[in-house]
Amino acid sequence: MSGSITRYLNSVWRVVNIFALQRVYQLVIYCVIAVIFRHHLFVWTVFSPKLLYDFVATVFSVQSLSTIGQIVLITHATSWLARLCTRK
């Protein structure tokens, strides 16, 4: 692959990882808060629903970012294969 395509794939990979790690980091922080304050009354009425919603949002976000990364990778792989097959 050429240098520009490799740089593009690396930048897409970095962006996907940054967004995914940011979502996972938020989820871990909320889990730690819920564990520390597990005996407090408002943990189960405030933090628990937020933790549940953030968990579902994280799963969907990571899945969609993974899908975007796979689409970009497949697009470039098929483009490379098409150029390879059409060379004479």
N, C-alpha and C positions, 0 to 999 in steps of 0.2 A: 504494500500500500504506500501511497505517497505521503510525504511529510505533513501536508495540510489535512489530509483525511485522518491521519493518526492524531494530530493535535486536536482536531474536532472531536474525535471519539473520546480522547482523554478529557477534554473539557466537559463533554456531556456526562461522562462517568463521574467526574468530580462534582458536578452540580447535583446529580441524582444522589450521590452519597451524602452531600451536605444537607440536602432537604430531608433525607431519610434519617440521618443521625440527629438532626434537630428535633424531629418528631419523637424519636425514641428517647432522646435526652429529656424532653418534657414529660414523657410518660414515666420515666424512672424517677424524676423529681417528685411527681405527684404520688407515686407509690411509696417513696420514702416518707413524705409528709403524712400519708394515710397510716403508715405503720407507726410512726412516732406518736401521732395523736389518736391512736386507735381507741382509747378509752374516753375521748372527748365526745360529747353529745353531737356536735355539728359535723363530725367526720362522716357519719353515716347519712346525714341529710344534705350536706353540701359537697364534700370532697368525693364521696363514693359515686354519686351520679356523674360528676365531672370526670372522675377517673374512668368510668365506664364509657362515656362519650368520647373521651380522648383516646382510649384504647381502640375503639371502633374506627375513629378518624385516622389513627396511626396505621391500622391494618389497611384501610383503603388507600391512604396516601402512599405507603410503601409499595402496595400492589400496583398502583397506577404509575409510580415512578419506575418500577421494574418493567412494566409493560412499555413505557416510553423508551427506556434503555434498550429493550429487546427489539423494538421496531427500528430504532436507529441502527443497531448492529446488523439486523437482517437486511435492511435497505442497503447498507454499505457492502455487505458480503455479496448480495446478489448483483449489485452494480459492478463489483470487482470481478465476479465470475462471468458476467456478461461481457466485460471488456476482454477478459482472458480468452473466452470462446470465440470472439469475433476477430481476434488478431489473425493475420495471415502470415 
